């Protein structure tokens, strides 16, 4: 065992072992639980003891075929790393020069630190870091995208840049804190598309985790009408509980006609979270002229888009990657203020040893799984 790590400013200490349990990716869809060295934080980094991690659909894609929406040319399949990115935990060791956080702080994390030196990172667009994906992270340039190109959270410990951390309030459970990054992605989409949306109408397409959080965030920001569209009545009902004023089951009625009726001629904004092949065309028809669409999901194959309709109606189209521009901090603030109850979308919990089962529940939507959380057992005191 290493020496006890003393916590500055607090009467708190953590025993940090030399090795940890971690799930490691081999060939596609092959995960193995192994022991590997506990990583050590560098400058502007901390060591996080992972307390809980949620399963994201992107995790399933990374494990199956590598990071989604890769840069031009793509990358070879990333073996021998630990996936998982929607985690929270406790700061147990500080890297050199870190005084923004203290040992013992509960934190949630963003995926992307970026390199901090390219043009996009300097603009605050670190999720679109120009060094993303090069040699799986260009660590010599400081790039980190945990669970995508660098080791993530299906493990007992992880290294995080201080730029990726947000404090978790004492009265928030570990499970709820894993959902902050999901709400942060929805927040980023609304930031990029709309900015201030109080008094304006928002359509959310797709009642998956990001879509459901999109409903909650939009309503918390003061949107007048929030309309959720999807195919599953139980998910749509959950959307109502999270703040949707209207829901539309697209298998039972024309979603474009319904939205235009509810909004007196068209909505201001659409947050597209379904990835459906005709989503962009439908979204454009739901909008008033001059409306805006944010794509937070994408189809698995190229799809035809009616560009002429976008141009004729002055429709703006945006794409986002992840939870950029510190949106996670703003989402965390809304959740800390109890502006909505993200816990509704947490449906299942498994221990670290059962990560493959947790992934299967999420992938196959067993028992209508929405957000599946892996909760760590720190009974040994680590």
C-alpha positions as CSV (number, residue, x, y, z in Angstrom):
1,X,0.0,0.0,0.0
2,X,1.1,3.6,-0.6
3,X,1.3,6.0,2.3
4,X,-1.9,7.6,3.5
5,X,-2.7,10.7,1.4
6,X,-3.4,13.5,3.8
7,X,-6.2,15.9,2.8
8,X,-5.2,19.6,3.0
9,X,-7.7,21.9,4.7
10,X,-9.9,18.9,5.8
11,X,-9.7,16.2,8.4
12,X,-10.0,13.5,5.7
13,X,-7.7,10.9,4.4
14,X,-7.9,8.1,1.8
15,X,-5.8,5.0,1.4
16,X,-4.8,4.7,-2.2
17,X,-3.8,1.2,-3.4
18,X,-1.1,0.6,-5.9
19,X,-3.5,-1.3,-8.2
20,X,-7.2,-1.1,-9.0
21,X,-9.9,-3.1,-10.7
22,X,-10.8,-1.8,-14.2
23,X,-12.7,-3.1,-17.2
24,X,-10.4,-3.0,-20.3
25,X,-11.5,-3.3,-23.9
26,X,-10.0,-6.0,-26.2
27,X,-11.5,-6.7,-29.5
28,X,-15.0,-5.3,-30.3
29,X,-17.5,-6.1,-27.6
30,X,-14.9,-7.8,-25.5
31,X,-14.4,-6.4,-22.0
32,X,-12.2,-8.0,-19.3
33,X,-12.0,-7.1,-15.6
34,X,-8.3,-6.7,-14.8
35,X,-6.0,-5.2,-12.2
36,X,-4.0,-2.3,-13.4
37,X,-1.9,0.4,-11.7
38,X,-3.7,3.3,-10.2
39,X,-2.8,6.3,-12.4
40,X,-1.0,9.3,-10.9
41,X,-2.2,12.9,-11.5
42,X,0.0,15.4,-13.3
43,X,-0.1,19.2,-13.3
44,X,-3.6,20.6,-13.3
45,X,-5.0,17.0,-12.7
46,X,-6.5,15.1,-9.8
47,X,-7.1,11.5,-9.0
48,X,-10.8,10.7,-8.7
49,X,-12.0,7.7,-6.8
50,X,-15.0,6.7,-8.8
51,X,-18.1,6.3,-6.8
52,X,-20.7,5.8,-9.6
53,X,-20.9,5.8,-13.3
54,X,-23.9,5.8,-15.7
55,X,-24.0,3.8,-18.9
56,X,-24.4,6.0,-22.0
57,X,-25.5,4.8,-25.5
58,X,-22.1,6.2,-26.7
59,X,-20.3,3.7,-24.4
60,X,-22.1,0.9,-26.2
61,X,-21.0,2.3,-29.6
62,X,-17.4,2.8,-28.5
63,X,-17.2,-0.8,-27.1
64,X,-18.7,-2.2,-30.3
65,X,-16.9,-0.2,-33.0
66,X,-14.9,2.7,-31.5
67,X,-15.7,6.4,-30.9
68,X,-18.7,7.7,-32.9
69,X,-18.6,10.5,-35.5
70,X,-14.8,10.3,-35.8
71,X,-12.8,12.9,-37.6
72,X,-12.3,12.4,-41.3
73,X,-10.7,9.0,-42.0
74,X,-11.7,7.6,-38.6
75,X,-9.3,5.8,-36.3
76,X,-8.4,2.1,-35.7
77,X,-10.4,0.4,-33.0
78,X,-9.0,1.5,-29.6
79,X,-7.9,-1.5,-27.7
80,X,-6.5,-1.8,-24.2
81,X,-8.2,1.2,-22.6
82,X,-11.0,1.6,-20.1
83,X,-14.3,3.0,-21.5
84,X,-17.0,4.9,-19.6
85,X,-17.5,8.6,-19.2
86,X,-20.5,9.6,-17.2
87,X,-19.0,9.2,-13.8
88,X,-18.7,11.0,-10.5
89,X,-16.5,10.4,-7.5
90,X,-14.3,11.8,-4.8
91,X,-11.0,13.7,-5.2
92,X,-8.4,11.6,-3.4
93,X,-5.1,13.1,-4.7
94,X,-4.0,16.4,-6.2
95,X,-1.5,16.9,-8.9
96,X,1.2,19.6,-8.7
97,X,-0.2,23.2,-8.4
98,X,-3.8,22.2,-8.0
99,X,-5.7,24.4,-5.5
100,X,-9.1,24.7,-7.2
101,X,-10.2,21.4,-5.5
102,X,-9.4,19.7,-2.2
103,X,-9.0,16.1,-1.3
104,X,-12.4,14.9,-0.2
105,X,-14.4,17.0,-2.6
106,X,-17.3,15.2,-4.4
107,X,-17.2,15.9,-8.1
108,X,-18.8,15.0,-11.3
109,X,-16.9,15.1,-14.6
110,X,-17.1,16.1,-18.2
111,X,-15.7,13.9,-20.9
112,X,-13.5,16.4,-22.8
113,X,-10.6,18.4,-21.5
114,X,-9.3,19.1,-24.9
115,X,-5.7,20.1,-25.5
116,X,-6.1,23.7,-24.3
117,X,-3.8,24.9,-27.0
118,X,-5.5,24.5,-30.4
119,X,-7.8,27.2,-32.0
120,X,-11.0,25.5,-30.9
121,X,-10.0,24.9,-27.3
122,X,-8.9,28.6,-27.0
123,X,-12.4,29.5,-28.1
124,X,-14.0,27.3,-25.4
125,X,-15.0,24.6,-27.9
126,X,-12.9,21.9,-26.3
127,X,-15.4,19.1,-27.3
128,X,-14.3,20.0,-30.9
129,X,-10.6,20.0,-30.0
130,X,-8.5,19.9,-33.2
131,X,-6.2,17.3,-31.6
132,X,-9.1,15.1,-30.8
133,X,-8.5,11.5,-31.9
134,X,-4.9,12.0,-33.1
135,X,-3.0,9.0,-31.9
136,X,-5.8,8.4,-29.4
137,X,-5.4,11.7,-27.5
138,X,-2.0,13.3,-28.3
139,X,-1.3,13.1,-24.6
140,X,1.9,15.0,-25.1
141,X,-0.3,17.9,-26.2
142,X,-2.5,17.6,-23.1
143,X,-5.6,16.3,-24.9
144,X,-7.9,14.1,-22.8
145,X,-11.3,12.7,-23.7
146,X,-12.0,10.2,-20.9
147,X,-13.8,7.0,-22.0
148,X,-13.3,8.0,-25.7
149,X,-9.6,8.3,-26.4
150,X,-8.1,8.0,-22.9
151,X,-9.0,5.8,-19.9
152,X,-12.5,6.4,-18.5
153,X,-14.7,5.4,-15.6
154,X,-15.5,1.7,-15.6
155,X,-12.7,1.4,-13.0
156,X,-12.0,2.3,-9.4
157,X,-9.9,5.4,-10.1
158,X,-9.4,7.9,-13.0
159,X,-7.4,10.9,-13.8
160,X,-9.2,14.1,-14.6
161,X,-8.1,17.6,-15.6
162,X,-9.4,20.2,-13.2
163,X,-11.2,21.8,-16.2
164,X,-13.5,18.8,-16.4
165,X,-14.8,18.8,-12.8
166,X,-17.9,20.3,-11.2
167,X,-18.7,20.1,-7.5
168,X,-21.5,17.9,-6.3
169,X,-23.6,19.2,-3.4
170,X,-23.7,17.1,-0.2
171,X,-27.5,16.4,-0.5
172,X,-27.2,14.9,-4.0
173,X,-26.8,11.2,-4.3
174,X,-24.0,9.5,-6.2
175,X,-26.5,8.1,-8.7
176,X,-28.1,11.5,-9.4
177,X,-24.7,13.1,-9.8
178,X,-23.9,10.8,-12.7
179,X,-26.8,12.3,-14.6
180,X,-25.3,15.9,-14.5
181,X,-23.3,15.3,-17.7
182,X,-26.4,14.1,-19.5
183,X,-28.3,17.3,-18.5
184,X,-25.1,19.2,-19.5
185,X,-25.3,17.9,-23.0
186,X,-28.9,19.0,-23.2
187,X,-27.9,22.4,-21.8
188,X,-25.1,22.8,-24.4
189,X,-27.6,22.1,-27.2
190,X,-30.0,24.7,-25.9
191,X,-27.1,27.2,-25.3
192,X,-25.8,26.8,-28.9
193,X,-29.1,26.9,-30.5
194,X,-31.2,29.3,-28.4
195,X,-29.3,31.0,-25.6
196,X,-32.1,32.6,-23.5
197,X,-35.3,30.6,-24.2
198,X,-37.6,32.1,-21.6
199,X,-41.1,32.6,-23.2
200,X,-40.2,30.7,-26.4
201,X,-41.2,27.3,-27.6
202,X,-39.0,24.2,-27.8
203,X,-39.6,20.9,-29.4
204,X,-37.5,17.9,-28.1
205,X,-37.4,15.0,-30.5
206,X,-36.7,11.6,-28.9
207,X,-37.4,10.7,-25.3
208,X,-34.0,9.1,-24.5
209,X,-31.9,10.3,-21.6
210,X,-30.6,13.4,-23.4
211,X,-34.1,14.2,-24.7
212,X,-35.7,13.8,-21.3
213,X,-33.1,16.0,-19.8
214,X,-33.6,18.5,-22.7
215,X,-37.3,18.8,-21.6
216,X,-36.3,19.4,-18.0
217,X,-33.6,21.9,-18.8
218,X,-35.8,23.8,-21.3
219,X,-38.6,24.1,-18.8
220,X,-36.2,25.1,-16.0
221,X,-34.9,27.9,-18.3
222,X,-38.4,29.3,-18.8
223,X,-39.5,27.9,-22.2
224,X,-43.2,28.6,-22.8
225,X,-44.3,25.5,-24.6
226,X,-42.1,22.4,-24.4
227,X,-43.2,19.6,-26.7
228,X,-41.7,16.1,-26.6
229,X,-42.1,13.7,-29.5
230,X,-41.3,10.0,-29.6
231,X,-42.6,6.5,-30.1
232,X,-43.1,5.1,-26.5
233,X,-46.0,6.3,-24.4
234,X,-44.2,5.5,-21.1
235,X,-41.2,7.6,-22.0
236,X,-43.5,10.4,-23.2
237,X,-45.3,10.3,-19.8
238,X,-42.0,10.6,-18.1
239,X,-41.4,13.7,-20.2
240,X,-44.6,15.2,-18.9
241,X,-43.4,14.6,-15.3
242,X,-40.2,16.4,-16.2
243,X,-42.0,19.4,-17.6
244,X,-43.3,18.8,-21.1
245,X,-46.5,20.7,-21.8
246,X,-47.4,18.5,-24.7
247,X,-46.3,15.0,-25.9
248,X,-46.7,13.5,-29.4
249,X,-46.5,9.8,-30.2
250,X,-45.3,9.9,-33.8
251,X,-46.7,6.4,-34.4
252,X,-50.2,7.7,-33.7
253,X,-50.4,11.2,-35.1
254,X,-48.5,13.6,-37.5
255,X,-45.9,15.2,-35.3
256,X,-45.4,18.2,-37.6
257,X,-49.1,19.0,-37.6
258,X,-49.4,18.5,-33.9
259,X,-46.4,20.8,-33.1
260,X,-47.7,23.5,-35.4
261,X,-51.1,23.3,-33.7
262,X,-49.7,23.5,-30.2
263,X,-47.4,26.4,-31.1
264,X,-49.8,28.5,-33.2
265,X,-48.0,28.0,-36.4
266,X,-44.5,26.7,-35.5
267,X,-42.0,26.4,-32.7
268,X,-38.9,28.6,-32.1
269,X,-36.4,25.8,-31.6
270,X,-36.0,22.0,-32.0
271,X,-33.6,19.9,-30.0
272,X,-33.2,16.8,-32.1
273,X,-32.2,13.8,-29.9
274,X,-33.7,10.9,-31.9
275,X,-31.3,10.3,-34.7
276,X,-34.2,9.3,-36.9
277,X,-33.6,9.3,-40.6
278,X,-36.2,12.0,-41.4
279,X,-35.6,14.0,-38.2
280,X,-34.0,17.1,-39.8
281,X,-36.8,17.4,-42.4
282,X,-39.5,17.0,-39.8
283,X,-37.8,19.4,-37.5
284,X,-37.6,22.1,-40.2
285,X,-41.3,21.8,-40.9
286,X,-42.1,22.2,-37.2
287,X,-40.4,25.6,-37.0
288,X,-41.4,29.1,-37.6
289,X,-39.4,30.8,-40.3
290,X,-36.0,31.7,-38.9
291,X,-36.2,28.9,-36.4
292,X,-33.3,26.9,-35.2
293,X,-32.5,23.2,-35.0
294,X,-29.8,21.6,-32.8
295,X,-28.7,18.1,-33.7
296,X,-27.7,16.2,-30.5
297,X,-28.0,12.8,-32.2
298,X,-27.2,11.5,-35.6
299,X,-28.4,8.7,-37.9
300,X,-26.2,5.7,-38.3
301,X,-26.2,6.2,-42.1
302,X,-26.2,9.3,-44.4
303,X,-29.7,10.6,-45.0
304,X,-31.3,13.0,-47.5
305,X,-32.1,16.5,-46.3
306,X,-34.3,19.1,-48.0
307,X,-31.8,21.9,-48.2
308,X,-34.1,24.0,-50.3
309,X,-36.7,24.1,-47.5
310,X,-34.0,25.2,-45.0
311,X,-32.9,28.0,-47.2
312,X,-36.4,29.2,-48.2
313,X,-37.4,29.4,-44.6
314,X,-34.1,30.8,-43.2
315,X,-33.8,27.7,-40.9
316,X,-30.5,27.5,-38.9
317,X,-29.0,24.1,-38.3
318,X,-26.4,23.4,-35.5
319,X,-24.6,20.4,-34.4
320,X,-23.1,19.8,-31.0
321,X,-20.6,17.3,-29.6
322,X,-20.9,16.4,-26.0
323,X,-21.3,18.9,-23.2
324,X,-19.1,21.9,-24.2
325,X,-18.6,25.4,-23.0
326,X,-19.0,24.5,-19.3
327,X,-22.6,23.5,-19.8
328,X,-22.2,20.8,-17.2
329,X,-21.6,23.5,-14.5
330,X,-24.8,25.2,-15.4
331,X,-26.8,21.9,-15.5
332,X,-25.3,21.0,-12.1
333,X,-26.5,24.4,-10.7
334,X,-30.0,23.7,-11.9
335,X,-30.0,20.2,-10.3
336,X,-28.5,21.6,-7.1
337,X,-31.4,24.1,-7.0
338,X,-33.9,21.2,-7.4
339,X,-35.3,22.8,-10.6
340,X,-36.0,19.3,-11.9
341,X,-35.7,15.7,-10.7
342,X,-33.1,13.9,-12.8
343,X,-33.5,10.8,-10.6
344,X,-36.6,9.9,-12.6
345,X,-34.5,8.6,-15.5
346,X,-32.3,6.3,-13.3
347,X,-33.9,2.9,-13.5
348,X,-31.2,0.2,-12.7
349,X,-28.1,-0.2,-10.6
350,X,-25.3,-2.8,-10.7
351,X,-21.9,-3.3,-9.0
352,X,-18.6,-2.8,-10.9
353,X,-18.2,-6.6,-11.3
354,X,-21.4,-6.7,-13.3
355,X,-20.6,-4.1,-15.9
356,X,-21.4,-6.5,-18.8
357,X,-24.9,-7.0,-17.4
358,X,-25.3,-3.3,-17.0
359,X,-24.3,-2.7,-20.6
360,X,-26.7,-5.4,-21.7
361,X,-29.6,-3.8,-19.8
362,X,-28.9,-0.5,-21.4
363,X,-28.4,-1.9,-24.9
364,X,-31.5,-4.1,-24.9
365,X,-33.6,-1.8,-22.8
366,X,-34.4,-4.7,-20.5
367,X,-37.2,-3.7,-18.0
368,X,-37.5,-0.4,-20.0
369,X,-34.0,0.6,-18.8
370,X,-33.2,4.3,-19.3
371,X,-30.2,5.2,-17.2
372,X,-28.3,2.3,-15.8
373,X,-25.8,3.1,-13.1
374,X,-22.8,1.2,-11.9
375,X,-22.2,1.9,-8.2
376,X,-18.9,1.2,-6.6
377,X,-18.4,-0.6,-3.2
378,X,-15.7,1.1,-1.2
379,X,-16.1,-1.1,1.9
380,X,-12.4,-1.6,2.0
381,X,-11.9,2.1,2.7
382,X,-10.4,3.2,-0.6
